[in-house]
């Protein structure tokens, strides 16, 4: 009898501990998700607050919009550039920091700093670094004699999209290196010793041992970097606000302008849902690839 009462109490007390988490998830995740879906299917009169159901009309109009299509193209370019470079640099940093050298512990400690800095602060910092009048990058290039006059990086329409991706690359390269370094350190030393005895070169050891061992972690890194690239807003908005001439208006900034500058909340919500669906589809694709890699290796 006593044991039965104890089991009931444990069950009830466990529910009490779980309820706050469940309420938080429902309140901060599911409610906004459902409400945004209703917004995307409705037209809102901001004067009266009245919502008129219009179905998928706003989605149809969205894909007829030249500005929206262009913002998607820019976002894809931005995400690809950010993902490729941040993953490649992260891999290079991880391989370098896995070697034995004086100050390795200090270098590993510094590696986490970019990842720990908030996105807003990163945007402000890179805005000043690339400033056309007194930016530190211009100052460094000028002092080294590489340029004769300061370059207006953030005014270059053709290259602005790639300049605004630099903060994302800088931060995510740090994050990538942390995860990949942890993965590399789990490789058994016996495998490298056996490969050396067999006469394998450094490149052969990397291709046949290190890279296959890193692949599951690398796929996670690529997935996270891709999603960050697609959802990026803070740094680009702080640096250029989508300019000049909308050259850096990625989909998140296009959504912001549609919803809060043009006051088309329903259209803005539909853009948000399109972005969400793109991220979910890519996430599922990466998970599927990850499962296949884990089975292979």
C-alpha positions in Angstrom: 0.0 0.0 0.0 2.8 2.3 1.0 4.7 1.6 -2.2 1.5 2.3 -4.3 1.0 5.7 -2.7 4.7 6.6 -3.3 4.3 5.7 -7.0 1.3 7.9 -7.3 3.1 10.8 -5.7 6.1 10.4 -7.9 3.8 10.5 -10.9 2.0 13.6 -9.8 5.1 15.4 -8.7 6.8 14.7 -12.1 3.8 16.2 -13.8 4.2 19.3 -11.7 7.8 19.7 -12.9 6.9 19.1 -16.6 3.9 21.5 -16.7 5.9 24.7 -16.8 8.0 23.4 -19.7 4.9 22.3 -21.6 3.1 25.7 -21.0 6.2 27.5 -22.2 6.4 25.5 -25.4 2.7 26.0 -26.1 2.9 29.7 -25.3 6.1 30.7 -27.1 6.2 28.1 -29.9 2.9 26.7 -31.0 0.8 29.8 -30.4 3.0 32.1 -32.5 3.2 29.4 -35.2 -0.6 29.0 -35.4 -1.3 32.8 -35.2 1.3 33.5 -37.9 -0.4 30.9 -40.1 -3.7 32.7 -39.6 -2.1 36.0 -40.4 -0.6 34.6 -43.7 -4.1 33.5 -44.8 -5.8 36.8 -43.9 -5.8 40.5 -44.8 -5.7 42.8 -41.8 -7.2 46.3 -41.5 -4.8 48.0 -39.1 -7.4 50.8 -38.4 -10.0 48.4 -37.1 -8.0 45.3 -36.4 -10.4 43.3 -38.5 -9.0 40.1 -40.2 -10.5 39.1 -43.5 -9.8 35.5 -44.7 -8.3 35.5 -48.2 -6.9 31.9 -48.3 -3.7 31.4 -50.3 -4.0 34.6 -52.3 -1.1 36.2 -50.5 1.1 33.2 -51.3 0.1 33.4 -54.9 0.8 37.1 -55.0 4.1 36.5 -53.3 5.5 34.2 -56.0 4.4 36.7 -58.6 6.4 39.4 -56.9 9.7 40.2 -58.5 11.1 41.6 -55.3 10.4 38.4 -53.4 11.9 36.2 -56.1 15.0 38.4 -56.1 15.3 38.2 -52.3 15.2 34.4 -52.5 18.0 34.3 -55.1 20.1 36.7 -52.9 19.4 34.5 -49.8 20.5 31.4 -51.6 23.8 33.1 -52.7 24.3 34.4 -49.2 23.7 31.1 -47.6 25.9 29.2 -50.0 28.8 31.6 -49.6 28.5 31.6 -45.8 28.1 27.8 -45.6 31.0 26.9 -47.9 33.6 29.4 -46.4 32.6 29.0 -42.7 32.7 25.2 -43.0 36.0 25.2 -44.9 37.7 27.7 -42.5 36.3 25.8 -39.5 37.8 22.5 -40.8 41.2 24.3 -41.4 41.1 25.7 -37.8 40.2 22.4 -36.3 43.0 20.5 -38.1 45.5 23.2 -37.1 44.4 23.3 -33.5 44.6 19.5 -33.3 48.4 19.8 -33.8 50.8 20.2 -30.9 52.4 23.6 -30.7 53.2 26.2 -28.0 50.1 28.2 -27.0 47.7 25.7 -28.3 45.5 25.9 -25.2 45.4 29.7 -25.5 44.5 29.5 -29.2 41.7 27.0 -28.5 40.3 29.4 -25.8 40.3 32.3 -28.3 38.4 30.2 -30.8 35.2 30.3 -28.9 35.1 34.1 -28.7 33.5 34.9 -32.1 30.8 32.3 -31.4 30.1 33.8 -28.0 29.5 37.4 -29.4 25.8 38.3 -30.0 24.8 38.8 -33.7 23.9 42.4 -33.1 27.3 43.2 -31.7 29.0 41.4 -34.6 27.0 43.4 -37.1 28.0 46.7 -35.4 31.7 45.6 -35.3 31.8 44.6 -38.9 30.0 47.8 -39.9 32.9 49.8 -38.5 35.5 47.4 -39.8 34.2 47.9 -43.4 33.5 51.6 -43.0 34.5 53.6 -46.1 36.0 56.6 -44.1 37.7 55.2 -41.0 37.2 51.4 -41.2 40.0 49.3 -39.7 40.2 47.1 -42.8 40.7 50.1 -45.1 43.3 51.5 -42.6 45.3 48.2 -42.6 45.2 47.8 -46.4 46.3 51.5 -46.8 49.2 51.2 -44.3 50.4 48.0 -46.1 50.4 49.9 -49.4 47.9 47.5 -51.0 45.4 50.3 -51.8 46.0 54.0 -52.6 42.7 55.2 -51.3 39.9 53.9 -49.0 37.4 51.6 -50.6 33.7 52.0 -50.0 33.0 48.3 -49.3 29.4 48.8 -48.2 28.5 50.9 -51.3 29.6 48.3 -53.8 26.4 47.0 -55.3 28.0 44.0 -57.1 29.9 42.7 -54.0 27.8 44.0 -51.1 26.0 40.6 -50.6 29.4 38.9 -50.0 30.7 41.6 -47.7 27.7 41.3 -45.5 28.2 37.6 -45.3 31.7 38.1 -43.7 30.3 38.5 -40.2 28.3 35.2 -40.6 31.4 33.4 -41.9 33.5 34.8 -39.0 31.2 33.6 -36.3 30.2 30.3 -37.9 33.8 29.4 -38.7 34.5 29.5 -35.0 31.4 27.4 -34.2 32.4 24.9 -36.9 35.9 24.6 -35.7 34.7 23.8 -32.1 32.5 21.0 -33.2 35.0 19.5 -35.8 37.9 19.8 -33.3 35.9 17.8 -30.8 35.2 15.2 -33.5 38.8 14.9 -34.6 40.0 14.4 -31.0 38.0 11.2 -30.8 39.9 9.5 -33.7 42.0 6.6 -32.2 45.8 7.3 -32.5 46.2 3.6 -33.5 44.6 4.3 -36.8 47.2 7.1 -37.6 50.1 4.9 -36.4 49.0 2.0 -38.6 48.6 4.3 -41.6 52.1 5.7 -41.1 53.5 2.2 -40.9 51.8 1.4 -44.2 53.4 4.4 -45.7 50.3 6.7 -46.0 51.1 10.4 -46.6 49.5 13.2 -44.6 46.8 13.8 -47.3 46.1 10.0 -47.5 45.7 9.9 -43.8 43.3 12.8 -43.9 41.2 11.4 -46.7 41.0 7.8 -45.4 40.8 8.4 -41.7 40.1 11.9 -40.5 37.6 13.0 -43.1 35.4 9.8 -42.9 35.5 10.1 -39.1 34.5 13.8 -39.3 31.7 13.3 -41.8 28.7 12.9 -39.4 29.8 16.0 -37.4 30.5 17.9 -40.6 27.0 17.3 -41.9 25.6 18.7 -38.7 27.9 21.7 -39.1 26.9 22.2 -42.7 23.2 22.0 -41.8 23.5 24.6 -39.0 25.6 26.9 -41.1 23.1 26.7 -44.0 20.1 27.4 -41.7 21.9 30.4 -40.1 22.7 31.7 -43.6 19.1 31.4 -44.7 17.7 33.0 -41.6 20.3 35.8 -41.2 18.9 39.2 -40.5 20.6 41.1 -37.7 24.1 41.6 -39.1 22.9 42.5 -42.7 20.2 44.9 -41.4 22.7 46.7 -39.1 25.4 46.9 -41.8 23.2 48.0 -44.8 19.5 47.7 -44.0 19.2 45.8 -47.3 20.9 48.5 -49.4 22.4 49.9 -51.5 19.5 49.7 -54.0 18.2 46.5 -52.4 21.4 44.7 -53.3 21.6 43.0 -49.9 17.9 42.6 -49.3 17.8 39.0 -48.3 14.5 37.3 -47.6 14.4 38.1 -43.8 14.9 41.8 -44.5 12.3 41.6 -47.3 9.9 40.1 -44.8 10.7 42.9 -42.2 10.1 45.6 -44.8 6.9 44.1 -46.0 5.4 43.6 -42.5 6.7 46.6 -40.6 7.5 49.3 -43.2 4.7 48.6 -45.7 2.4 47.4 -42.9 1.3 44.3 -44.8 1.3 42.0 -41.9 -0.4 39.1 -43.7 2.1 39.2 -46.6 5.0 39.5 -44.2 3.7 36.4 -42.3 3.4 34.5 -45.6 7.0 35.3 -46.4 8.0 34.0 -42.9 6.1 30.8 -43.6 7.8 30.3 -46.9 11.2 30.8 -45.2 10.2 28.3 -42.5 9.2 25.7 -45.0 12.5 26.1 -46.9 14.4 25.6 -43.6 12.3 22.6 -42.6 12.8 20.9 -46.0 16.5 21.5 -46.0 16.7 20.3 -42.4 15.0 17.0 -43.3 17.2 16.6 -46.3 20.4 17.0 -44.2 19.0 14.6 -41.5 18.4 12.0 -44.2 21.9 12.5 -45.6 23.3 12.3 -42.1 21.5 9.0 -41.5 23.0 7.5 -44.7 26.5 8.7 -43.7 26.2 7.2 -40.3 25.2 3.8 -41.8 28.1 4.0 -44.3 30.8 4.8 -41.8 
